[in-house]
């Protein structure tokens, strides 16, 4: 497995990120993380792919990334469709204590943030011969952690960039239609069977994951080499926010990104392809592929600075997972309605069987996610339950069938009262595995000011590493870990008291 050298541990302690100590993995908390999840975004476009703005129905999503460390770093942004098909990815260079915001309406039409080393003069990526690694640079402006001799994709060292053309593509480019048509309401997607049909309908929508990256790359989390060749970084330095806007200003609301922490305790050497630790990206890679450290070099931080940043390399993804049991409030009266947003990551396959292409929904893009169990409570504890039930099943069979979606309260059977709360269990010990995970948030929306708000759901699992209702560790292909507190804070920024 990947190398661990005592000298590297010493470097890690000296270069630890302020504020990371005390973070507890296996639970969602407001700490900087190594991955940010934007569970859902939405953008309004017309039938020709033009952005709709300035009307009450216009929608856009603004995303902000913050670097909480004094160390510069690379963030790798991955835009996925509602069925977890990758549509677009790009790199962002963040200086120490930097903030970078972008509009998804702009991104989907080719206006990707342009960032760099003394931006826009020099690229922060390894294709630039003058770009230092952080270890090499005594002034502390090196963005990349590793100059990979074995990059995740062959073009990473020559094509990956943070200095994109403005715009990166135009409406005349085939890529324009490929992006927009893969994210609309129609079921066709570029990465699924066939290709897009050129018909754009409904809101552009999907989800985003933003990873700390060791170097600029063209890869993404659904590819095994993203982990094997150390494209993914392990520094808990990122946080951010998500703002949903409309052309008329109503509704406009926001929340924090979902901050996923990296913890070296997840890099267990006793995993095999059939017994897996629950981690955020575990569905995308197999332990059997992680048998070498392709970019470790000698592991000596004194003599091998050009290659290795040893404190920042790890086994697999090392990210904490999300839970499977969630609670949310609902209201449906007096002109106020409720929308539920859910994100799901299901590994709907026998562990250790098949290829990486089979990890999600057996590789079939139009397969629905496993049915959830939903119980609606009103304020007098009257209930309506739907989802999994004992045969003969007469319960309503409503579901959150996609990897990300927004569904209105009108899609469900609820008590006749105007308000209450709902419990949703995404546990499925039949079609699912211990690698399943989910997120839920909800909004109250009204037609006048001060009636719209977005609220994160409440996780009902005491530990997202060992969720309620998940099959016993003695069951087939089930392996879970107990909650852990990092023994050594991870990150590269020196301890500071302020900017």
C-alpha positions in Angstrom: 0.0 0.0 0.0 1.1 3.6 -0.1 4.1 4.7 1.8 4.2 6.4 5.2 7.5 7.8 6.3 8.1 9.2 9.8 9.8 12.2 8.4 6.7 12.9 6.4 4.6 12.8 9.6 6.9 15.4 11.1 6.3 17.7 8.1 2.5 17.1 8.5 2.6 18.3 12.1 4.6 21.4 11.3 2.3 22.3 8.4 -1.0 21.6 10.0 -4.1 23.7 9.2 -5.4 25.9 12.0 -8.9 25.0 13.0 -8.9 21.4 11.7 -8.1 19.9 15.1 -11.2 18.8 17.0 -13.2 18.0 13.9 -15.1 14.7 14.3 -15.5 12.5 11.3 -18.5 10.4 10.7 -20.8 13.4 11.2 -21.6 16.5 9.2 -20.2 19.5 10.9 -19.2 23.1 10.0 -15.5 22.5 9.6 -13.3 23.0 6.5 -13.2 19.8 4.4 -11.3 18.2 1.6 -14.4 17.9 -0.6 -17.4 20.2 -0.9 -20.7 18.8 -2.0 -23.3 21.0 -3.8 -26.2 18.6 -3.6 -28.3 20.3 -6.2 -28.1 23.3 -8.6 -30.5 24.8 -11.0 -30.3 27.1 -14.0 -33.0 28.4 -16.4 -32.4 28.2 -20.1 -34.6 28.5 -23.2 -35.1 25.9 -25.9 -32.0 27.2 -27.8 -29.8 27.0 -24.7 -29.8 30.8 -23.9 -29.8 31.8 -20.3 -33.1 33.1 -19.0 -32.7 36.1 -16.8 -34.7 39.0 -15.3 -38.0 37.1 -15.2 -39.8 35.6 -12.1 -39.2 32.1 -13.5 -35.4 32.7 -14.0 -33.2 30.5 -11.8 -29.5 30.5 -11.2 -27.2 29.0 -8.6 -24.1 30.8 -7.2 -21.3 28.7 -5.7 -18.5 30.0 -3.5 -15.3 28.2 -2.6 -13.2 29.5 0.3 -9.6 28.4 1.2 -9.3 28.6 5.0 -5.5 28.0 4.8 -2.6 30.3 4.2 -1.3 27.7 1.7 -2.3 28.0 -1.9 -4.1 25.0 -3.4 -5.9 23.6 -6.4 -9.7 22.9 -6.2 -11.1 20.5 -8.8 -14.7 21.1 -9.7 -16.8 18.2 -11.0 -20.4 18.8 -12.4 -22.6 15.7 -12.5 -26.0 15.1 -14.0 -29.0 13.8 -12.0 -27.8 10.3 -12.8 -24.2 10.8 -11.7 -22.9 11.1 -15.3 -19.9 13.5 -15.4 -20.8 16.5 -17.6 -18.0 19.0 -17.0 -14.9 19.4 -14.8 -12.3 22.2 -14.3 -9.6 23.4 -12.0 -9.5 26.5 -9.8 -6.3 27.9 -8.3 -6.9 29.4 -4.8 -4.2 31.6 -3.1 -4.0 31.5 0.7 -7.2 32.7 2.3 -8.7 33.1 -1.2 -12.4 33.2 -2.2 -13.7 32.2 -5.6 -17.3 32.4 -6.6 -19.0 31.4 -9.9 -22.5 31.4 -11.4 -23.6 28.1 -12.8 -25.5 29.9 -15.6 -22.1 31.4 -16.6 -20.2 28.1 -16.2 -22.7 26.1 -18.3 -22.3 28.6 -21.2 -18.5 28.5 -21.2 -17.5 31.2 -18.7 -15.2 29.2 -16.4 -13.3 31.1 -13.6 -9.8 32.1 -14.8 -7.3 31.8 -11.9 -3.6 31.3 -11.6 -0.2 32.2 -10.3 -0.2 36.0 -10.5 -3.4 35.4 -12.5 -3.9 35.8 -15.3 -0.2 36.0 -16.2 0.9 32.4 -15.4 -0.8 29.1 -15.1 -0.7 27.5 -11.6 -0.5 24.0 -13.1 2.4 21.7 -13.7 2.4 22.3 -17.4 3.9 25.7 -16.5 7.7 25.0 -16.0 7.9 27.9 -13.6 5.1 26.7 -11.3 6.6 25.5 -8.0 5.2 22.7 -5.8 4.3 24.0 -2.4 7.2 22.1 -0.9 9.8 23.7 -3.3 8.7 27.3 -3.0 10.1 29.2 -0.1 7.7 32.1 -0.6 4.7 29.8 -0.2 3.0 30.5 -3.5 3.2 27.0 -5.0 -0.3 25.7 -5.7 0.4 22.1 -6.7 1.6 19.5 -4.3 3.0 17.0 -6.7 4.5 17.1 -10.2 3.2 13.7 -11.2 5.4 11.4 -13.2 2.3 9.2 -13.5 -0.6 11.5 -13.9 -4.2 10.3 -13.7 -4.7 11.0 -17.4 -2.0 11.3 -20.0 -2.9 15.0 -20.7 -2.7 16.2 -17.1 0.8 17.5 -17.4 0.4 19.2 -20.7 -3.3 20.2 -21.0 -4.8 20.6 -17.5 -5.0 24.3 -16.7 -6.6 27.0 -14.6 -6.3 29.6 -17.4 -9.3 28.9 -19.6 -10.2 30.8 -22.7 -13.0 33.3 -22.3 -15.4 31.8 -23.2 -14.1 28.3 -23.0 -16.6 27.3 -25.6 -19.3 29.0 -27.6 -22.9 28.2 -28.7 -21.5 27.0 -32.0 -19.5 24.3 -30.4 -20.9 20.7 -30.1 -19.8 20.8 -26.5 -22.3 23.6 -25.8 -25.3 21.3 -26.6 -23.6 18.3 -24.9 -23.4 20.1 -21.6 -26.8 21.7 -21.6 -28.7 18.7 -23.0 -27.1 16.4 -20.5 -28.3 18.5 -17.6 -31.9 19.2 -18.6 -35.2 17.4 -17.8 -34.9 14.9 -20.7 -33.3 11.6 -19.9 -30.6 11.7 -22.6 -27.1 12.2 -21.2 -23.7 12.2 -23.0 -22.1 9.6 -20.6 -25.1 7.3 -20.8 -26.1 4.9 -23.6 -26.3 6.8 -26.8 -25.9 10.6 -26.9 -27.9 13.8 -26.4 -30.7 14.4 -28.8 -30.4 18.2 -29.1 -33.7 18.9 -27.4 -33.5 21.1 -24.3 -36.4 21.1 -21.9 -36.9 22.3 -18.3 -34.3 23.5 -15.7 -30.7 22.6 -16.1 -29.9 20.8 -12.9 -27.4 18.3 -11.3 -24.9 18.3 -8.5 -21.3 19.4 -7.9 -18.4 18.0 -6.0 -15.3 20.2 -5.4 -12.2 18.3 -4.3 -8.8 19.5 -3.1 -6.4 18.3 -5.8 -2.7 17.6 -5.6 -2.2 18.8 -9.1 -4.3 20.1 -12.0 -5.9 17.3 -13.8 -8.5 16.3 -16.4 -9.7 13.3 -14.4 -12.7 13.1 -12.0 -13.9 11.1 -9.0 -15.6 8.4 -11.0 -12.2 7.2 -12.4 -9.9 4.8 -10.5 -6.8 6.7 -11.5 -8.0 9.8 -9.7 -7.1 7.9 -6.5 -4.3 5.6 -7.7 -2.3 8.5 -9.2 -2.9 10.9 -6.3 -4.9 13.5 -8.3 -7.2 13.8 -5.2 -5.8 15.6 -2.2 -6.4 15.2 1.4 -6.3 18.7 2.9 -9.2 19.9 5.0 -9.0 23.5 3.9 -12.2 24.1 1.9 -15.6 25.5 2.8 -18.2 27.5 0.8 -21.8 28.4 0.2 -24.7 27.8 -2.2 -27.1 30.6 -3.2 -30.2 29.9 -5.2 -31.5 33.0 -7.0 -34.3 34.0 -9.3 -34.8 36.8 -11.8 -37.4 38.5 -9.6 -35.5 38.1 -6.4 -38.1 35.7 -5.0 -37.3 33.1 -3.9 -33.6 33.7 -3.1 -32.0 31.6 -0.4 -28.8 29.8 0.5 -26.9 27.4 2.7 -23.4 26.1 3.4 -21.8 23.6 1.1 -21.7 20.1 2.6 -18.2 19.9 3.9 -16.7 16.4 3.7 -13.6 15.9 5.8 -10.6 13.7 5.0 -9.4 11.4 7.7 -6.3 9.1 7.4 -8.1 6.6 9.7 -10.2 5.6 6.6 -7.1 4.5 4.8 -7.3 1.0 6.3 -4.9 -1.5 4.9 -7.2 -4.5 5.8 -9.8 -3.7 3.1 -10.3 -5.8 0.1 -12.7 -5.6 -2.8 -15.5 -7.4 -0.9 -15.1 -5.7 2.5 -15.2 -1.9 2.3 -14.9 1.0 4.6 -17.8 3.4 4.1 -16.2 6.5 2.5 -17.7 9.3 0.4 -16.1 8.0 -2.9 -15.7 4.3 -2.1 -18.2 3.4 -4.8 -15.7 4.5 -7.4 -12.5 2.6 -6.6 -11.4 -0.9 -5.4 -8.7 -1.4 -2.8 -7.0 -3.9 -5.1 -6.0 -1.0 -7.4 -4.3 0.8 -4.5 -1.2 -1.4 -4.2 1.5 1.2 -5.2 2.1 4.9 -4.7 2.8 6.0 -8.2 3.9 9.5 -7.3 5.5 9.0 -4.0 9.1 9.0 -5.2 11.5 8.1 -2.4 9.2 9.7 0.1 12.0 11.8 1.4 10.8 15.4 1.7 14.4 16.8 1.7 15.8 15.1 -1.4 12.7 14.4 -3.4 10.8 17.7 -3.3 10.3 17.8 -7.1 8.0 14.8 -6.9 6.6 14.1 -3.5 4.5 15.9 -1.0 4.4 12.9 1.2 2.1 14.3 4.0 -0.6 14.8 1.5 -0.9 11.4 -0.2 -3.3 8.7 1.0 -5.1 5.5 0.4 -8.3 5.7 -1.6 -10.3 8.8 -0.9 -10.3 8.9 2.9 -13.4 11.0 3.0 -16.1 10.6 5.6 -19.4 9.3 4.3 -22.8 10.8 4.7 -25.6 9.1 6.5 -28.8 7.3 5.4 -31.5 8.6 7.7 -32.7 12.2 7.5 -35.4 14.4 8.9 -37.0 17.6 7.4 -39.9 19.9 8.2 -42.8 20.5 5.8 -45.4 23.2 5.4 -48.2 23.4 2.9 -50.7 26.1 3.6 -51.4 29.8 3.3 -49.4 30.3 0.1 -46.3 28.6 1.5 -45.1 25.3 0.1 -42.2 23.0 0.7 -39.5 21.6 -1.7 -37.3 18.7 -0.7 -33.9 18.3 -2.3 -32.1 15.0 -2.0 -28.7 13.7 -3.1 -28.1 10.0 -3.2 -25.0 7.9 -4.0 -26.0 4.3 -4.4 -23.7 1.4 -5.2 -26.3 -0.8 -6.7 -24.1 -3.8 -7.5 -22.5 -6.8 -5.8 -19.3 -5.6 -4.3 -16.2 -6.8 -6.0 -18.1 -7.9 -9.1 -18.0 -6.1 -12.4 -16.0 -3.0 -13.5 -15.9 0.6 -12.4 -18.5 1.3 -15.0 -20.9 -0.9 -13.1 -20.8 0.9 -9.8 -23.8 3.1 -10.2 -27.1 1.5 -11.1 -25.4 -1.4 -12.7 -24.1 1.0 -15.3 -27.6 1.7 -16.6 -28.4 5.4 -16.5 -32.1 5.0 -16.5 -32.4 2.7 -13.5 -34.2 4.2 -10.5 -32.6 4.3 -7.1 -33.8 1.9 -4.4 -37.2 2.9 -2.9 -36.9 4.9 0.3 -39.1 4.6 3.4 -40.9 7.9 4.2 -43.0 8.7 7.3 -44.8 12.1 7.4 -45.8 13.3 10.8 -48.2 16.2 11.5 -48.0 18.4 14.6 -50.3 16.0 16.4 -48.1 12.9 15.6 -50.6 11.6 13.0 -48.6 9.8 10.3 -48.6 8.7 6.7 -46.0 6.1 5.8 -44.9 5.3 2.3 -42.1 3.3 0.7 -41.0 -0.2 1.8 -43.7 -2.2 3.5 -44.7 -5.8 4.2 -46.5 -7.8 1.4 -49.2 -7.4 0.3 -48.0 -3.8 0.1 -50.7 -1.2 0.0 -48.5 1.8 1.0 -48.0 4.5 -1.6 -44.8 4.0 -3.6 -43.3 7.4 -3.9 -39.5 7.7 -4.2 -36.5 10.0 -4.7 -35.5 8.0 -7.8 -32.5 10.0 -9.0 -29.0 10.8 -7.7 -30.2 14.4 -7.2 -33.6 16.0 -7.5 -36.0 18.6 -6.1 -39.5 17.4 -5.4 -42.4 19.5 -4.1 -44.6 18.4 -1.2 -47.4 17.9 -3.7 -45.7 14.8 -4.9 -46.4 13.0 -1.7 -49.3 11.9 0.4 -49.3 13.7 3.7 -51.6 14.1 6.8 -54.3 16.6 6.2 -52.8 19.1 8.7 -50.9 22.1 7.2 -47.5 21.3 8.7 -45.3 18.7 10.4 -42.0 16.8 9.8 -40.9 13.9 7.7 -38.4 11.0 8.4 -36.7 9.5 5.3 -34.7 6.4 5.4 -32.5 5.7 2.4 -31.3 2.3 3.8 -32.0 -0.6 1.4 -30.5 -3.9 2.5 -31.9 -5.6 -0.5 -30.8 -3.6 -3.6 -28.3 -1.4 -1.8 -25.0 -1.8 -0.1 -23.1 -0.3 2.9 -21.7 2.2 0.4 -25.0 3.9 -0.1 -25.3 7.4 1.4 -27.6 10.5 1.1 -28.1 14.1 1.9 -31.4 16.0 2.3 -32.4 19.7 2.7 -35.6 21.5 2.3 -37.0 25.0 1.6 -40.2 26.9 2.5 -41.2 29.1 -0.4 -43.8 31.8 -0.5 -44.8 34.6 -3.0 -43.7 37.5 -0.9 -40.6 38.7 1.0 -39.3 36.9 4.1 -41.3 33.7 3.2 -38.5 31.8 1.5 -35.8 29.9 3.4 -33.5 26.9 2.8 -32.6 24.6 5.7 -30.2 21.6 5.9 -31.9 18.4 6.9 -31.2 16.8 10.2 -29.2 13.5 10.1 -30.9 10.9 12.3 -27.9 8.6 12.3 -25.7 8.9 15.4 -22.8 8.0 13.1 -22.7 8.3 9.3 -20.1 5.6 9.3 -22.5 3.1 10.9 -26.0 4.3 10.0 -29.2 3.2 11.7 -30.8 0.2 10.0 -27.7 -0.8 7.9 -27.2 -4.6 7.7 -25.0 -6.2 10.4 -21.3 -6.2 9.7 -21.6 -10.0 9.7 -23.8 -9.8 6.6 -22.5 -10.3 3.1 -20.2 -7.6 1.7 -20.8 -5.3 4.8 -18.0 -3.6 6.6 -18.3 -0.5 8.7 -16.0 1.5 10.9 -16.7 3.3 14.2 -16.5 7.1 14.4 -13.0 8.4 14.7 -11.3 11.7 15.7 -8.2 12.5 13.6 -5.1 12.0 15.7 -3.1 14.5 13.6 -4.7 17.5 11.8 -4.3 17.4 8.1 -3.6 20.3 5.8 -0.6 22.4 4.8 -1.2 25.9 6.0 0.9 27.1 8.9 -0.9 27.9 12.2 -2.0 31.5 12.0 -4.0 33.9 14.2 -5.5 35.9 11.3 -5.1 36.9 7.7 
